[in-house]
Amino acid sequence: MGLLMSCYNITFYYLNILPANNKNGEQIETPMNARDFLHKTKYELENHAMFADPYMLAFEHMEIFDIERAQRFATLYYPHILRTRLYQASTLGLLEDEALQFVLAEILDDEYGQGDITRSHMELYRNFMRAVGCEILPVHEYQIIPELADYIENMQALTRHGDWLSAVAAVGIASEWPIPRYYSCLLAGLKKIPDIEIDSLELFSGHISLDVEHSRMIEEAVLPHLSNNTNQQRFSAGIEINMRLRRKLHAGLYREIFASKCR
């Protein structure tokens, strides 16, 4: 998908793809209750097929996370960490609903350390990088694998030029609801880095509880917008975009970190 198509048609492209749980292509005439719809969506995300991806299983099942591989993970994941909140900031600019604006602003405040630059999530991640022996380089010197480049391009397109409700779902639901389980899986492997101190993993452990609160805030703010089929479909489309891109990113990271020799 070219950038021009991404910018203007990405949400509508995914709206034409059947949701994973609608295998027969049947159209639901009566909208699901909004809260029931969210609870169903949450269950599907918390039990998503991505948790069976080889990348995720590698973290869960490894016996030791050797330092060379840990450094490879740290540097490849860093460009992703640097950009995640930028998608939330872009989505904020799409919104007219002040309740949703408030929630995204609160999430961004947490991401930036609530005014303490030493507590920003970017700095907490750099603490992890230092703990595994990585030198902190200028941002442009870090490799961006093709799958991450695709993630960046499409998430920028959606959150800058796409449908606002799909964007909210992508950055406020798909990027929040699965995270407690997601980071628990990563932590299972990261704790097996030789001599790693638990404080250096704060970025990962802290998100497990923080994103539960973020999810609750988003759920209440978005609820009034999910009373009809069209909006539920728009919402599901945003989640589908994010999860497809995330699983593609997983495949790339697995190739670079676990399936090939570290360079």
Secondary structure, 3 states (H helix, E strand, C coil): CCHHHHHHHHHHHHHCCCCCCCCCCCCCCCCCCHHHHHHHHHHHHHCCHHHHCHHHHHHHHCCCCCHHHHHHHHHHHHHHHHHHHHHHHHHHCCCCCHHHHHHHHHHHHHHCHHHCHHHCHHHHHHHHHHHCCCCCCCHHHCCCCHHHHHHHHHHHHHHHHCCHHHHHHHHHHCCCCCHHHHHHHHHHHHCCCCCCCHHHHHHHHHHHHHHHHHHHHHHHHHHHHCCCHHHHHHHHHHHHHHHHHHHHHHHHHHHHHCCCCCC
